[in-house]
Amino acid sequence: MPQDRTAPAVGADVQLPHDLMIWVLIVSELLVFCAGLWGFSAVRISDRAGFADAAAYLHPLRAGLGTMILVSSGALAAVGALRMQRRYLLGAALVGAGFLMVKFYEWRDLAAAQISTETHPFFTFYYLLTGFHAAHVVAGMVILAVVAARRRPAEVDAGVAFWHMVDLVWVLLFPVIYLVSA
Amino acid sequence: MKYQTQKIALAYFVVAMALFAVQVTLGLVMGWIYVDGNFLTEILPFNIARMLHTNSLIVWLLVGFFGAAYYLIPEESEREIHSTKLAYLQLAILVVGTVGVVLTYFFNLFEGNFLLGKEGREFLEQPKWVKAGIVVAALIFLYNISMTVLKGRKTAITNIMLLGLWGIALLFLFAFYNPSNLALDKQYWWYVVHLWVEGTWELVMAGILGFLMLKLTGVDREVVEKWLYVIVATALFSGILGTGHHYYWIGTPGYWQWIGSIFSALEVVPFFGMMAFAFVMVWKGRRDHANKAALLWSLGCATLAFFGAGVWGFLHTLHGINYYTHGTQITAAHGHLAFYGAYVALNLAIITYAMPVLRGRDPYNQVLNMASFWLMSGGMLFMTFTLTFAGTVQTHLQRVNGEGFMDVQDQLWIFFVMRFGSGVAVVLGAILFIYAVMVPRREVINPGPVVQDAAE
């Protein structure tokens, strides 16, 4: 039977909001962090007590404060994207710096207690995941500053989408690392 | 041939195929050494044969890439190559360097000499003067290609090719850094070895495959470009930190086990993307290109790369598994199918596509060429399965039961015999391929009459 190959396939015309490439990046990032959390949870099953002891060195309350700061920053970024206003976008980046401050104190305390990536598998994952995430916060702040300076709608949308991804990743890390293990 | 300077590619392809013949012949010799351990021990020690087998592979693939670039860049940039003389000078330097390497390895000339003797680092054992020659040749090439692209039309394919080829040249500079600390040595060594084949070479692969799909299927350039950008992004995202899967057991900190496992597991994505890309383009394409053999090699390349590099790579990339399989025949199985699928088949695809154009004749010899595809690919797949089973048995005997290496090798003998047989098929396929693109002037089988809607 001859086929009509000119007809568009179902779903071929679906338009993604924002650029395709930012979605490729976001999906890739989420895959990496989810794989990290999956590895964390799998190793935890083999050593629940050890993970609980290790998690006792963290301060969930302080991390919760960091969560609130980062989510507020996400809200500012969303407003900035809606109104296309520079001050909200820069404000979001600045509040992001507040989150990094909280992280800095946490790492400083752990370093003071002589805790490194090799101390316990819990801390290997802890440093890897929070470190990777913090690196993304720094990258996101730079991106927000750049898109705020240029204020081109497509770029602002993509930059803010990246920032929401950074938020989302933290909201996944926070309960698994700080709350569930303890 | 639209541009006269595309003819440069012919010389590169001929040199590449000559080295290809050398490479598979040495493979066959080594395959027999695995069967009869005393074969040629005095004349051609195993380590020398292995160096020649792997080095000639890398060199012919690179020469093929250069040829591919000289072929496709003029068509993409819509202008002649900047300098024909420089292109031939570059090839001459590479040939002299290759001959120098073979003589140095074979006769162990100037042993221990800083500049002239072999360096003893796996894959990077070339004497320093050859390494310097490679850099000079690469600089000539990059100058020549970049000047052509800068003055001409810029497309996604030329951008990706340039990014890949510049990356290859810059990363090679790490070959000159040889710290005395063995762990550090290995760490930087992978900057060349891994970031070539699982980074920059993938970009070249995406570029060449994109060009072939554009020509063979006639799909819109916009569609091809979108796919290429996604493939390149996922390749770099996973491949760069994927280097960590080489850092499990060399003395680097333990967190590399998780970085390596997670990122290298994602390396399957760009290879899946390339396979999906090739098949979707053929499905969407409306052009019925006469060169069916080139299409077969292109699809075969994307498919076998997905299995060899993607699936067989994933097979032993997680550190919990690699703890047992590291350096067994599992690695050899992966290495053979990955290089064959991703880069050998890619070169043979562009050669199959370009040679009829370069030699000014229709693709007469397609039946022989396609037969060589099935013979070579069938042989290589059989070799991969054989080595995979050998590696599984070896892992159990050696790593789980703790038996001695040579005792285990003896027990793997039957697999090595079968591997030798599959190697014969690969070599026959290679000879058939070279014959098919170089010699016949007419199709060996008369095509039947064309029938519309044959099923009705």
Interface residues (C-beta under 8 A of the other chain):
Chain A: M1 P2 R5 L20 M21 V24 L25 S28 L31 V32 A35 G36 G39 T117 E118 T124 F125 Y127 L128
Chain B: K226 Y229 V230 A233 T234 F237 S238 P253 G254 Y255 W258 I259 S261 I262 F263 A265 L266 V269 K284 R286 D453 A455 E456
